[in-house]
Amino acid sequence: MSNDTQQIVNKAWNFAHVLRDDGLSYMAYTEQITFLLFLKMADEQTKPPYNRPPIVPAKYNWESLLKREGDELEAHYRHILEELGKQPGMLGEIFKKARPEIQNPATLRRLIVDLIDVEKWSSMQADVKGDIYEGLLAKSAAESPKGAGQYFTPRELIKAIVDCVQPTIDDTVCDPASGTGGFLLAAYDYVAKHQGKTLDKDQKKHLRTKFVKGWELVPNTARLCIMNLFLHGVDADPCPIRSGVDSLASDPGERFSVVLTNPPFGKKSSISIVNEEGDLEKDDTAYERQDFWTTTKNKQLNFVQHIKTLLKVNGRCAIVVPDNVLFEGGAGETVRRNLLKQCDVHTLLRLPTGIFYAQGVKANVLFLDAKPAQEKPWTKSLWVYDLRTNMHFTQKTNPLRRTDLDEFVELYRPGKRHLRKPNWDADKNPDGRWRSFDYDDLIKRDKVNLDIFWLRDKSLEDSDDLPPPDILAQEIADDLQAALEQFTAIAEKVKAN
């Protein structure tokens, strides 16, 4: 993130603290910024050098806000949100069920005049606007780990995953749990950066209107995602993000060449419905789907089955999964056996702890390709990169950086996977983090357990290798949290039986 961008993020964040005193949460503040930023940018688009026809009716535009003060401003802002929520396309989706959370007219006026009106948002590079937005979201996620950002995927991890998958303009990219749009935006930016200068008119239209598709259950999170996409130049009608829809409830019928996703963590799956008030209601039953290999209440296992359905033949996927997806018996074993047989499950990245805002998260990235039906198993070997053992990260003092993933991306050999070589050797390099396991060996493992590790944990052998006390305390807390979740799941199973 550039210094200019960082300054604007900090400026915006300082306003958040003012609003915090007014009783506004950080996520609510980010959402209000969403509405106001949209109106300002829509206004900029009608002026030189853009000179585009206005997409917001004149009586609800940015100028109409600048003319008002006091109670009249607060009432007019409320009216704008109500009326724009009735509009078609992405505009209506951004303002759907929008509520004005800023009760103090003086604070609202300051936000409009001092923070947003002084910047020329449209002339910034698309990624700068995105950075500002992502910066706010990351900060709000860090400040309130139980909010929408508790499983906010680290952007550096997303970039590395996209660098491995290498989407092209010929792809359609889907995220069935799109959150604030991190994966979809990274894929969009990757194509714009690597192919942008060579795209013809039809390809540019495809990138803008058909390239990304997503589902997001929580309406407020979906709103942030739609706005984020819009700020980066995606402009489609109908809206590419389905808001308030449980993507696991049924097969959407559409198929995609790339699926990139980090589904919400949490052991139990319940069918979720958004009621008229926009609140979530949960029906605690398993999904009965004909396209699934097995019926289970484990949400992550259901997402793994769901992405298999979403993929076109030869489609590529990267999915973030918690450890239990790799080792759980019963339905877990059924899913893993079928996945290894029907897809080419070629790569597993073991993620370190301490990189998510939620504590106790032990996760991995599974890379696979969908394949046509055949008798023989498609997976020949699974390459595993262990970024967890002897690695210590924390959100604040030692966050994950893209450079921490350089070796993995290089060894992954994007586009040239047939040239892969292990860097682990029992004699020459016992600390190597990259090695492969043949299908025949994997299938013989107890319950087809893919939770594979081979490196010595140095902290168990030598106290000199222990991480600093704050990191050690965090890792102990993470381990306890993970253990507690597993015990809770066992207790629920015992209770059910």
C-alpha positions, 0 to 999 in steps of 0.5 A: 500500500502506497504512502498516499493510500495509507494516509487516506486510510488513516484519515478515514480511520480517524473519522471512524473513532469519532463515529465510534464515540457516537455509538457506531461500530467499525463495520457500520462505519465502513458501510456508511463510507460505502454509500457516501463514496459511491455517491461521490464517485457517481458524481465525478463520473458525470464531469470531465474527463469522463462526461458519462450520463448520470446513474443517480437521479439528480435529486439524490446525487452528491451535490444534493447532499453538499447543499444541505446542513443540520437536520435537513441533511440527515433527513435527505440522506435517509431519503436518498438511501431509501429511494436508491434501494428501489433502483435496478442492477448493482445500484439497487443492490448496493443500497438494498435495505440501507439504513442511515446509521449516523445520527449526528448531522454535524458528524455526517456533514464533516464526513461528507465535506472533510473526508470524501468531497476533498478527494478525487476518487475516480482519478485514483488508480482502481487498486488505490481505491480498493486498497483504501477500502480493503484497509478499512475492512481489515482495520474493522476486522482487526478491531472487532474479530467477531464481526464480518471480518473474523475469517477475512482472508489475508490479502497476501495469501489471496494474491499468492493463490491467484498467482498460482491459479493464473486466471485468464480473460477466457475464464469465469471466476466464482466464489460461492462464499464471496465475503467482501470480494477479496478473491474475485477482485484479485482475479479481476486485477490479475487479468487486468494487469497481465492481459489488460493492454491486449484485450479487445472490446468484447473481452473488456466487456466480458471482464467488466460484466461476466468475469466474476460471479459470487454468492454471499449469505450475509446482506451487509457483507454482500453490499460491501462486496458489490461496492468493492467490485464496483469501485474496481470497475465491475459493472453488470446487470443483473448484479454478479453477487447474489445477496442473502442466498445460501449457496449450499441450498441447491445447485445453481445450474451454472458452471465455472472454469475457476473457483476461488473461495474461503468458506466460513469456518464453523463445524455445523451446517444449517440451511440458512434463510434471510427473512423479510427483515434481512435477518438470518434464520437457520434450520438445523438440518443437513443438506440433501443434494443429489449431486453430493457424495454424502449427507453431512452437517459439516459445513466445510465438507459440504462446501468441498462437495459444492465446488466439485459441482460448480466446476466445469470439466478441467476447471481449477479450484483453490479452497481454504479448508480447516484441518478437520476437512483433512482428517475427519472420519465418516463423511470426511473420509467419503468426501476425500476418497471421491475427491481424490478419485474424481478430481486431480487433487494436486497441491496442499498448502498447510497454513500457519496459525496467527494469520486470521483475525479469529483465534484458533484457526488451523487451515490449509489451501487445497488446489484441485482440477475437475476432470471428466468421469473415468474408472481410474483415479485422477489424482496421481500425487499430492504435493504438500508445502508446510508453511506451518511447522516452525513458522510464527505469525501474528496479526499485529507484530509479524503479519503474513507478507507476500514474500513469505509465500514466494518459495511456495509459489515458485515451487508450485510452478504455475503453468508448469506443474509437470516440472515440479521437484521436491526440496525435501530430502531425508538426508540432504535437506530434512528441513525442506517444506515441499514434497509429494505423496503418491495416490496409492500411499494416500489411499492406504492412510487411516481414513485417507487422512491428508493432514500430513506433516514431516518436519521436526517441531524445533520448539519441542526439542530446544527451548532456545528455539521457542518464539517470543512470549507474546507469540507463544501465548497466542499459539497456546491460545489458538491450540486451546481454541481449536481443541475446544471446538473439537471437544464441542463437536464431539459433545454435540455428536454424543448428544445427538446420538 
